[in-house]
Amino acid sequence: MRISLISIILGIILLLGGGFLRCAQFPEQRVSLQYLAFQVFTDGDPKVALGSSGIRPLQLLSKSIMSTFVQDIIDRIGTTGDNRRKLAFIVGPLAFDHEDADLRRFIREAFEIAVEKNIAVGFHIDDSKFWIRRSDLWHNIRNVEWRDWKGTPSTGAKLDWGGPPVKIGPQMCFNSKVVQREVQHLARDVIGKEIKGNTNKLKESGKEELFAGVILGWETGLWRDFDDALLGYCALTNRGFSAIHPPQDPDLEREKIVHEWIELWARSLVGAGIAKEKLYSHVAFSPKSAYEEMRRQDPSSVGATYSRHVGFAPAWVAFGQNHNPGFTIYGTLGVVDELYAELAKQGNPHWASAEGTNVGQVVGVRMESYLAKMFNHGASLVNIFAWGVGGDEERNSPFRVATESAEAIAAYKKFLRGEPLKEETILERFKILLRQILF
């Protein structure tokens, strides 16, 4: 019985592990300043993620609640690092739902906490999902996406993040002139200007390392409508296409629209004086190899094309002239392989894991190895999700366990001490799994 179990485990590891282990083929790339960050959700309570949000305007945390949550991270990890490897907290989403004055106050208070506690701070912008407060924009069909060439407007986007799907405000039309003007105001004149003023203060006091950067996007993409209708016709119309003059490659044209949208946010933040090196996009692509395998097994389970499957945001759209790329990275098969390949193609810029933790399809990987697959390969920012989410009731959820386990805490401490992070071999992973199951 035990021998059979071992054989099964080994077979599973050999079958599933390769896609997450071949990173050893790629040379290590060190970055002079790296941030280990933890996402702090800002909708009133950091223990509540955003799966049920979007049907009402988002709120912002009070300084006292934010400070208490950040202090818990510091206390349990036990160090905030140094000027080479720094602990950070990332607050977000900052969104169209928020009033300008509230955003300015909140950003200022986040910087105050960073200085008080000697921990770096970063900001996570939602670029298009949370705008239910802005009915002045989405009531105009020229500012929302269309379901066809006739101009039938999107009825609402879908949040499908683990719980029942939630219908939120409609998908923005990314190249609406009105929407783009509002982006420039929000990014440059509100968020960017306030961040720049506070980073100037850090520079004056010799504490520049306390600014971890800005993630500009919340898994940016041109996703389908709530009832699964394909969108993008408004933006395509604005690019000069129509039913009688459709694009030759409609998927590629939509990808360009998403790419230009990310660049608009980045240019606006750079226009406020924020350095390109501190800006990261955020897309969530799944590996093309995994998509092809799903298509082979069940064509009805995925989109008609890979581009549609990833919301017209394959890995390449994350790269731009005014920012570094950022990605969602959980333990998904094949992600790092395809990511490394795209990074090499794009000249190996510094990059970010904008969202993720050590859960997914790949079994037996320790948090140290998960972090090493990013920090050892050019990542300057790794933003871990799920710390404290759900409170005591969800302390045993896979996400919380992965993020807050004793093994994970030990990996964080090792990184912040400046020690090299080790990537596990397949044999090491097999031994770990074996001990977990048999003992």
ChimeraX attribute file (.defattr): number of C-alpha atoms within 10 A of each C-alpha:
attribute: neighborCount
match mode: 1-to-1
recipient: residues
	/A:1	6
	/A:2	8
	/A:3	8
	/A:4	9
	/A:5	13
	/A:6	16
	/A:7	12
	/A:8	12
	/A:9	17
	/A:10	20
	/A:11	12
	/A:12	14
	/A:13	19
	/A:14	14
	/A:15	10
	/A:16	17
	/A:17	23
	/A:18	15
	/A:19	20
	/A:20	22
	/A:21	21
	/A:22	14
	/A:23	21
	/A:24	14
	/A:25	8
	/A:26	13
	/A:27	10
	/A:28	15
	/A:29	13
	/A:30	14
	/A:31	16
	/A:32	9
	/A:33	15
	/A:34	25
	/A:35	30
	/A:36	25
	/A:37	26
	/A:38	26
	/A:39	27
	/A:40	30
	/A:41	26
	/A:42	25
	/A:43	21
	/A:44	14
	/A:45	17
	/A:46	25
	/A:47	19
	/A:48	18
	/A:49	18
	/A:50	16
	/A:51	14
	/A:52	17
	/A:53	18
	/A:54	21
	/A:55	15
	/A:56	14
	/A:57	16
	/A:58	21
	/A:59	17
	/A:60	23
	/A:61	18
	/A:62	16
	/A:63	16
	/A:64	11
	/A:65	14
	/A:66	23
	/A:67	18
	/A:68	12
	/A:69	18
	/A:70	22
	/A:71	15
	/A:72	13
	/A:73	20
	/A:74	18
	/A:75	10
	/A:76	12
	/A:77	19
	/A:78	13
	/A:79	17
	/A:80	21
	/A:81	21
	/A:82	17
	/A:83	15
	/A:84	14
	/A:85	21
	/A:86	27
	/A:87	27
	/A:88	31
	/A:89	27
	/A:90	27
	/A:91	27
	/A:92	22
	/A:93	28
	/A:94	27
	/A:95	25
	/A:96	23
	/A:97	21
	/A:98	20
	/A:99	14
	/A:100	16
	/A:101	9
	/A:102	13
	/A:103	19
	/A:104	17
	/A:105	14
	/A:106	22
	/A:107	21
	/A:108	16
	/A:109	17
	/A:110	23
	/A:111	22
	/A:112	16
	/A:113	20
	/A:114	19
	/A:115	16
	/A:116	10
	/A:117	14
	/A:118	20
	/A:119	25
	/A:120	27
	/A:121	27
	/A:122	30
	/A:123	24
	/A:124	26
	/A:125	22
	/A:126	21
	/A:127	26
	/A:128	24
	/A:129	26
	/A:130	26
	/A:131	25
	/A:132	20
	/A:133	18
	/A:134	14
	/A:135	10
	/A:136	9
	/A:137	17
	/A:138	22
	/A:139	12
	/A:140	11
	/A:141	18
	/A:142	21
	/A:143	24
	/A:144	30
	/A:145	31
	/A:146	28
	/A:147	20
	/A:148	17
	/A:149	17
	/A:150	11
	/A:151	15
	/A:152	15
	/A:153	23
	/A:154	27
	/A:155	19
	/A:156	21
	/A:157	23
	/A:158	21
	/A:159	19
	/A:160	13
	/A:161	12
	/A:162	7
	/A:163	9
	/A:164	10
	/A:165	14
	/A:166	18
	/A:167	19
	/A:168	22
	/A:169	25
	/A:170	26
	/A:171	29
	/A:172	27
	/A:173	29
	/A:174	27
	/A:175	24
	/A:176	18
	/A:177	13
	/A:178	14
	/A:179	19
	/A:180	17
	/A:181	11
	/A:182	14
	/A:183	21
	/A:184	20
	/A:185	17
	/A:186	23
	/A:187	25
	/A:188	24
	/A:189	16
	/A:190	20
	/A:191	24
	/A:192	23
	/A:193	21
	/A:194	19
	/A:195	24
	/A:196	18
	/A:197	14
	/A:198	17
	/A:199	20
	/A:200	13
	/A:201	13
	/A:202	17
	/A:203	13
	/A:204	10
	/A:205	9
	/A:206	10
	/A:207	16
	/A:208	15
	/A:209	23
	/A:210	24
	/A:211	25
	/A:212	26
	/A:213	25
	/A:214	29
	/A:215	33
	/A:216	29
	/A:217	26
	/A:218	25
	/A:219	23
	/A:220	27
	/A:221	29
	/A:222	25
	/A:223	20
	/A:224	21
	/A:225	22
	/A:226	21
	/A:227	12
	/A:228	11
	/A:229	13
	/A:230	18
	/A:231	26
	/A:232	28
	/A:233	26
	/A:234	29
	/A:235	24
	/A:236	23
	/A:237	18
	/A:238	15
	/A:239	13
	/A:240	10
	/A:241	17
	/A:242	16
	/A:243	11
	/A:244	7
	/A:245	9
	/A:246	14
	/A:247	17
	/A:248	9
	/A:249	8
	/A:250	15
	/A:251	18
	/A:252	14
	/A:253	17
	/A:254	24
	/A:255	21
	/A:256	15
	/A:257	24
	/A:258	25
	/A:259	22
	/A:260	16
	/A:261	22
	/A:262	27
	/A:263	21
	/A:264	19
	/A:265	25
	/A:266	30
	/A:267	20
	/A:268	21
	/A:269	31
	/A:270	22
	/A:271	17
	/A:272	21
	/A:273	16
	/A:274	22
	/A:275	16
	/A:276	18
	/A:277	16
	/A:278	20
	/A:279	25
	/A:280	30
	/A:281	32
	/A:282	31
	/A:283	30
	/A:284	21
	/A:285	27
	/A:286	22
	/A:287	21
	/A:288	17
	/A:289	15
	/A:290	15
	/A:291	19
	/A:292	15
	/A:293	11
	/A:294	14
	/A:295	17
	/A:296	10
	/A:297	10
	/A:298	10
	/A:299	13
	/A:300	10
	/A:301	11
	/A:302	15
	/A:303	14
	/A:304	11
	/A:305	13
	/A:306	21
	/A:307	18
	/A:308	21
	/A:309	19
	/A:310	24
	/A:311	24
	/A:312	27
	/A:313	30
	/A:314	22
	/A:315	23
	/A:316	17
	/A:317	24
	/A:318	24
	/A:319	22
	/A:320	19
	/A:321	9
	/A:322	23
	/A:323	28
	/A:324	22
	/A:325	26
	/A:326	28
	/A:327	27
	/A:328	22
	/A:329	27
	/A:330	20
	/A:331	18
	/A:332	20
	/A:333	21
	/A:334	23
	/A:335	22
	/A:336	22
	/A:337	19
	/A:338	19
	/A:339	18
	/A:340	18
	/A:341	13
	/A:342	15
	/A:343	19
	/A:344	12
	/A:345	11
	/A:346	12
	/A:347	8
	/A:348	15
	/A:349	17
	/A:350	22
	/A:351	27
	/A:352	27
	/A:353	28
	/A:354	31
	/A:355	24
	/A:356	21
	/A:357	26
	/A:358	28
	/A:359	22
	/A:360	15
	/A:361	14
	/A:362	20
	/A:363	19
	/A:364	20
	/A:365	24
	/A:366	20
	/A:367	23
	/A:368	23
	/A:369	19
	/A:370	23
	/A:371	25
	/A:372	21
	/A:373	23
	/A:374	22
	/A:375	27
	/A:376	21
	/A:377	23
	/A:378	22
	/A:379	25
	/A:380	26
	/A:381	29
	/A:382	27
	/A:383	25
	/A:384	24
	/A:385	24
	/A:386	25
	/A:387	24
	/A:388	23
	/A:389	21
	/A:390	16
	/A:391	12
	/A:392	9
	/A:393	8
	/A:394	14
	/A:395	15
	/A:396	13
	/A:397	13
	/A:398	15
	/A:399	21
	/A:400	21
	/A:401	19
	/A:402	21
	/A:403	24
	/A:404	20
	/A:405	14
	/A:406	13
	/A:407	14
	/A:408	20
	/A:409	18
	/A:410	15
	/A:411	23
	/A:412	22
	/A:413	19
	/A:414	14
	/A:415	23
	/A:416	23
	/A:417	16
	/A:418	13
	/A:419	10
	/A:420	13
	/A:421	19
	/A:422	15
	/A:423	21
	/A:424	19
	/A:425	14
	/A:426	19
	/A:427	12
	/A:428	13
	/A:429	18
	/A:430	22
	/A:431	12
	/A:432	14
	/A:433	19
	/A:434	16
	/A:435	9
	/A:436	10
	/A:437	10
	/A:438	9
	/A:439	6
